[in-house]
Each structure stands twice: as structure tokens, then as C-alpha cells.
Amino acid sequence: MLNKKIYTAVLFTVALLLLGGCSASQEDLEYYKKEFLQKSDAAFEALDNSSKVLADVRNEASKGMKRTKIMNAIDQGRTALKSMHDDLFNSAVPKEMDPVKETLLQGIKKKIEAHDELFKFYDLQDKQFEQKADLLLKESNDLVQQAKAELQKFKK
């Protein structure tokens, strides 16, 4: 008799969880969508600021700024980009937004690689690293702009 009551209570609890999970699922998807849109908007703004700072650093470098200052600034930018990448990577998104998330993450990853190449350029003074960095920055910008355009269709 006691086993039957426990069994019934467990079944009732499982049924409630299943029914509750189904009704909350759409709300969860909307929440994830909203959160990712906010994070991606912040990422776009941060990426724009990062580009401006990097341009300023490179400009100052051409005017004789110390290499250690340049390399520190590039390293700080790379660290911030890695943090942004990890935050977005760990963000849950609805399945239909996965391709946009991947495009944005690829764009950020290219920008991180560009920072790595610029760091090598200022460390080793080899132009090939600067050229590769410029190419990676262009690819990064293209991917970020593509992600930005694709995200527009998810905004209401």
C-alpha cells in the first residue's frame, strides 16, 4: 500500500514536471533569444570600440610609441576579445539562431588571431605578420557585419 502511494506520488510529480516543462519551453526560448540579442548588440559595440582602439594604437606605434606599450595594449585587447568570445560561446540560443551565433564567434575568433599576429609583428618586426593581421581584420569585419545583418531578422 505504501509503495503504491509512493509510486503514485512519483508519477504525479513526473507528470507535473513534464507538463510544466512544455509550457515553459517557449518562454525559455524567448528569454534566450532576448539575452543573445542583448549580448550580441553589446558585442557589436565593443568590437567597434576595439577596432578604434587598435587603430589608435597602430597610429601611435607609427609615431614611435614604445613597443612594450603597444604589445601590452594589443594583449589587453586580445584578452577582452577572448572573454567576449567565451561569454557568447556559452550563451544558449534557439536553434534557428545557431548559424548567426557561429558567424559572430568566427568573426571574433579572427579578430583574436589578428591581435596575435600584430603582437608578433611588434615583437619580431616582421611585415608578414602585419599583412596577415590586416587580412584577418578584414575577414573578421566581414563576418561580424554578416552576423549583424542576419541578427536583424530576429529583432521585432
N, C-alpha and C positions, 0 to 999 in steps of 0.2 A: 504494500500500500504506500509506504514512504517512497519507495523507488518510483512508483507511478507518478506521485506528486512532484518529485524532483524532475523526472523526465518531462512532465507537462510544463513545469516552470521553465526548464531549459528550452523547450520547443517554442514556448511563448516569447521568451527573450530573443531567440534567434529570429523569429518571425518579425518582431518589432524592429530589430536591427536591420533586417533586410528591407523592410518597408520604409524605414527611416532613411536608410542609405539611398534608396531610389529617389526619394523626393528631394534630398539634399544635393544630389549629384549635379543637377543643373545649376543650383546656386553656387556650388563649388567651382564649376567651370566658369561661370560669370566672374567669380571672385578672382580666379587665376588669370583670366583674360584681362581684367581691370588692373591687377597687380603688375602683370607683364607690360601692359601698355604704359603704366606709370614709370616702371623701371627702364623701359626702352627709351621713353622720352627723356628721362634723366641721363641715360647713356648717350643719346644723340647730342645733348647739350654739353656733356663732359667731353665727348670726342671732339666737338668743335673747339672747345676751350683748349684741349690738349694739342690740337693742330696749331692753334695760335701761339701757345707757349713754346712748342717745338720750333716754330718758325722764328720766334723771337730769340730763342737760344742759338739757333743756327746763324741768325743775323749777328748776334753779339759775338759768336765764335769767329765770324769772318772779320770782326773788328779787333780781335786779339784777346778775347776773354780767356782766362786760364783753362787749360784742358781739364783739370780736376773739377772745376766748377761746371763745365759743360757736361762732363761724364756723370757727375752727381745729379744734375738736372734731368738728364736722359734716363738715368737709373730710377729716379723718383717717378718719372712719367711711366716707365715700364711697370713699376710696382703698382701704381694706381690702375693701369690698364689690366694687369693680371687680376687684381681684386674685383674690378668691374666684370671681367670675363667670368670669374668663378661665381660671382653673385648671379649673373644671368644664366649661367650654365645650370646652377642648382634651382632655378625658378621653374616651378611647374607651369605648364601651359596646356590649353586644349590642343588636341591632336591636329586640328586644322592650322594651328599657329606654329607647329614644329618647323616647317621649312623656313619660315621667316626668322625664327629664333636661330636656326643653324646658319643662315646667311649673315645675321648680325654677329654671331660668335666668330664666324670665319673672318669677317671684317676686322674685328677686334684682335683676333689672333695674328692677322697680317700686320697690324699696326704694332703689336708687341715685337714681332720679328723685325720690323723696320727699326724699332728702337734698339734691338740687339745689334743690327748692322751698323747703325750710327755710332753706337758705343764702340764697336770695333774700329770704325773709321777714325774716330777721335783718339782712340788708344794707339792704333797702329799707323795712322796717317796714310792709309791705302785707299785710293779713289774708288776701287772696285766695290768696297763696302758702302760708300756713299751712293754710288749708282744703283746698287741693289736695294738700298733703303728707299731711294726715290721711287723705284718701281713698286716696291711693296706698299709704300704710302699711297700711290695711285690706285693699286688694286684694292687696298683697304677702303679708300674713299668710295670707290665704285660699289663695293659690296655693302657698305653702310648706307649709301644713297638708295641702293636697290631695296634693302630691308626697310628703310624709311618709307619708300613708296608702297611697298607691299603691306606695311602695317596700317596705312591709311584706310584700306578697305575694312579693317576690323574696328575702326572708330565710328561711333554713331553720331 
